[in-house]
Amino acid sequence: MRPPYHRSERPRAGRSPDSAPPAAHAVRAAVPVLAATALALPVLFGATASASAVPAPTESAGQTVGVDLTAQRAHWIDRTTVLWPAEADTEHTYALVSSAEGDLDLSEGVLGGTHQALDLAPAPDGPTDEQREAWPHLADLSALTIEGANLPLLRSALTGQLAVVERDGEGAVTAATGVQIPGVLDDVYAAAAETELGAVWDSRGRPTVSLWAPTAQSVSLELYDDPTTGTSRTVRMRQDHRTGVWSVKGPVSWSGRYYTFDVRVFSPSADEGRGAVVDNRVTDPYSVSLATGSTRSHLVDLSDPDLAPQGWSELAKPEAVPSHAAAVYELHVRDHSVSDPTVPAELRGTFAAFTESGSTGMRELADLADDGVDYVHLLPVFDIGSVPEDPADRAEPPCDLDSFAPDSEEQQACIAEVRGEDAFNWGYDPYHYTVPEGSYATEPDGAARLTEFRRMVAALNDAGLRVVMDVVYNHTHQAGQDEQSVLDRIVPGYYHRLEADGGVATSTCCPNTAPEHLMMGKLVVDSVTTWARDHKVDGFRFDLMGHHPKQNILDVRAALDELTLEEDGVDGASILLYGEGWNFGEVADDARFEQATQTNMAGTGVGTFNDRLRDGVRGGGPFDEDPRAQGFGSGLYTDPNGSPANGTEEEQLARLLGYQDLVKVGLTGNLRDYRFTDSSGRRVTGGEVDYNGTPAGYNLAPGEAVTYVDAHDNETLYDALAYKLPQDTPMDDRVRMQALSLGTAVFGQGTVFVHAGSERLRSKSLDRNSYDSGDWFNRLNWDCGQGNNFGVGLPPAWDNEDKWDYARPLLADPALVADCAAIEESRERFGEMMRVRASTPAFSLGTAEEIQARVSFPTSGADELPGVLTMHVDTRGLDGDWSSVTVVFNATPDTVDQGVDALAGGAVALHPVQAESGDEVVRGSSFDPDTGTLTVPPRTVAVFVQD
């Protein structure tokens, strides 16, 4: 079961540097090079994260090692060097010992068990400069040099239990510890980066099955005729000692068979952490198809025409949209259809539901595409470990949830009883990275799930939408000898990032992977490439991308760019990349490598989520004790809600003006070097505007900004406004503030990112972290008659109980439940804004230079109105019908005037879409040509165009 904070963003602490020195990872950087892009929260894992860091400690040679073989405090970093976490005593002797039987024993004060030993000698100057650069978090450790060892001896030692033993002059053991081995594996087996792993098919339909398992003592292939039952046939595999890869070539008849590997290997986590040689029956980390429940891998050739939907090879995709112009709609596969009565019951919650073109949900997605949405971003659709794939193994809440009061504790209590066995989870629980999730398939056994996934992609393309996958390579669902552990049962201690004592780091919520290691980085690249080439996925969003090395993301980009329509059927260069650039945990501040964080990714073309604009619009942050902290889009100062969290009137004004500067920077794509006049009247750059101690502007190009005001993490926008707007705010005004807040993302430069249902006032009944809250709290209703899901019970206690006192009076208030009229009004306003955006290049200028030359905030300065922003875009010379576009965001309850000198005497009018709007309020906006004054009604976004 996931920790309570699983999908919530991490607390902010510390500070993210403006820039960070590159970490040249010697051997580790040898993996083939590729690249990336980014999204929103600190994992946008449950919540949106921040750029700030929780500093990671650096290991020091001043530690006391002791005698403990259950920890791994020594680090074998390459074929010549072991790092020792204590001062090396030149009067003592050191040895690296290995036991093929895994029976090292120090219980009697002497080293027992069957073992071989390699002598180690202290290096008087410690690690070399190159080693310190490659392993910055280990730079202060002592260095021990391996004496007289050849490669065969090193490879043999790596297949056993390892320890570094220190003895005094009398030969008595004074210290001993286990050994971390990723560095030496990357050195000794560097050639493995060039190998093809998993099942590779030749032109005659014969598979070669390969597994990288350099520390294994033996590996065999277990073949099955059936996905779940029957005995296996054992097939011997041979190891290439240069690469550490075990492989076997099979006949054509293996196609369609199921398989596992039997890996005999020493595992430090076995025998309750004491370590032991174990025989692990494990699936293939390079699986592309699986049995139900992911218990066996499935041998299929992804190029087999029988797996392709009709027309797959000639699939016509909507035109690719570059990141600086793209609009992305974030959607969960199950949410899309599970509550849609127009989808056949047996297809609800599945990939197949997307093929129902006449369903309400698909018609709505097609309408969104017509309005200007370009991509559907699907929350994780790879194989996950948190949802039973066999429907017979799932449980439903044993209650009549509709029978309870809107502010009752009963709904969440009932859901809690089955939340580990129900059909819902966001899916940030990777089990197999390169197989579609079986619980979303009508037939989870074997290749049927592949075909259903492809049909979904084709159906979305046919609806006018390209497809982005949310990928989660930063952690696994389980590790060690756990049942759903794969990587760590094949090469124990390699694929995961380890702490000083050898324990797996869990700062992401779960066992952190280590893409800085050669073969984990390769797995990321190979997996993404497979999804793009073989399943025609059009973009990737990297969860907690800041836990990846920057180089790993660049390697992904480079690999995708190699894909061509002629050779691969895919234009890889057009594939969108973005991710969460949060900076925290054991890797924070580039402690182990140059991270793929917000500031570090500037200039790469890979997008990162813009939490600055989000917080400026919503107000406060994801971890506020009092959720009523207001912002620009929620009434701070101009419509106070009375919460002490907002401070005095003077403090509210100061905070609001600061938020307005954050929003201005956000509207430019969070450009670091964009110069403008801030709310104090100073001429500043985006990088000089403060955001919780870090620069508000950090991008070098607008396409690197993913701009949003809500996402799957944290409360939905509607729920945030429910907390923050005064409770007696009429529904009409709530709709207007919803539209105004969304408008800050829609009319900004960069990638527009919208959470599914925000255009329809979607609520999760104030649940801030609904990753495991079931269908009940996550319902997305396409039919406005089903409501917006507000007031369906107190949100789950495991993440919200501390907010229940704030939530109760709101959930009990029927005036806060949106009716059909409000939902339809909200949807119309969003559609209009998207059509406005699509009709002019003013909102997708593409370069920092164009934005600096064309975008201005003419009313910004010491006299700017609190709660009002005016953005002017000079569009002369661009394609389009107008010489300028001016947007006024009036978040106040009053009609306001904004004087723009550049418009005086001009022919200025509301944008044609708004001039014909069903919203009579926005139609009341006006322009006085004599003074250049724009007049905008309360709580309104008005777009004016000039001939």
Buried (B, 14 or more C-beta within 10 A) or exposed (E): EBEBBBBBBBBBEBBBBEEBEBBEBBBBBBBBBBBBBBBBBBBBBBBBBBBBBBBBEBBBBEBEBEBBBBBBBBBBBBBBBBBBBBEBBEEBBBBBBBBBEBBBEBEEEEBEBEBBEBBBBBBEEBBBEEBBBBBBBBBBBBBBEBEEBEEEBBBBBBBBBBBBBBBEEEEEBBBBBBBBBBBBBBBBBBEBBEBEBBBBBEEEEBBBBBBBBBBBBBBBBBBBEEBEEEEBEEBEBEBBBBBBBBBBEBEEEBBBBBBBBBBBBBBBBBBEBEBBBBEBEBBBBBBBBBBBBBBBBBBBBBEBEEBBBEEBEEBEBBEBBBBBBBBBBBBBBBBBBBBBEBBBEEBBBBBBBBBBEEBBBBBBBBBBBBBBBBBBBBBBBBBBBBBBBEEEEBEBBEBEBEEBEBBBBBBBBBBBEBBBEBBBBBBBBBBBBBBBBBBBBBBBBBBBBBBBBBBBBBBBBBBBBBBBBBBBBBBBBBBBBBEBBBBBBBBBBBBBBBBBBBBBBBBBBBBBBBBBBBBBBBBBBBBBBBBBBBBBBBBBBBBBBBBBBBBBBBBBBBBBBBBEEEEBBBBBEBBBBBBBBBBBBBBBBBBBBBBBBBBBBBEBBBBBBBBBBBBBBBBBBBBBEEBBBBBBBBBBBBBBBEBEBBBEEEEBBBBBBBBBBBBBBBBBBBBBBBEBBBBBEEEBBBBBBEBBEBBBBBBBBBBBBBBBBBBBBBBBBBBBBBBBBBBEBEBEBBBBBBBBBBBBBBBBBBBBBBBBBBBBBBBBBBBBBBBBBBBBBBBBBBBBEBBBBBBBBBBBBBBBBEBBEBBBEBBBBEEBBBBEEBBBBBBBBBBBBBBBBBBBBBBBBBBBEBBBEBBBBBBBBEEBBBBBBBBBBBBEEBEBEBBBBBBBBBBBEBBBBBBBEBBBEBEBBBBBBBEEBEBEBBBBBBBBEEBBBBBBBBBBBBBBBBE
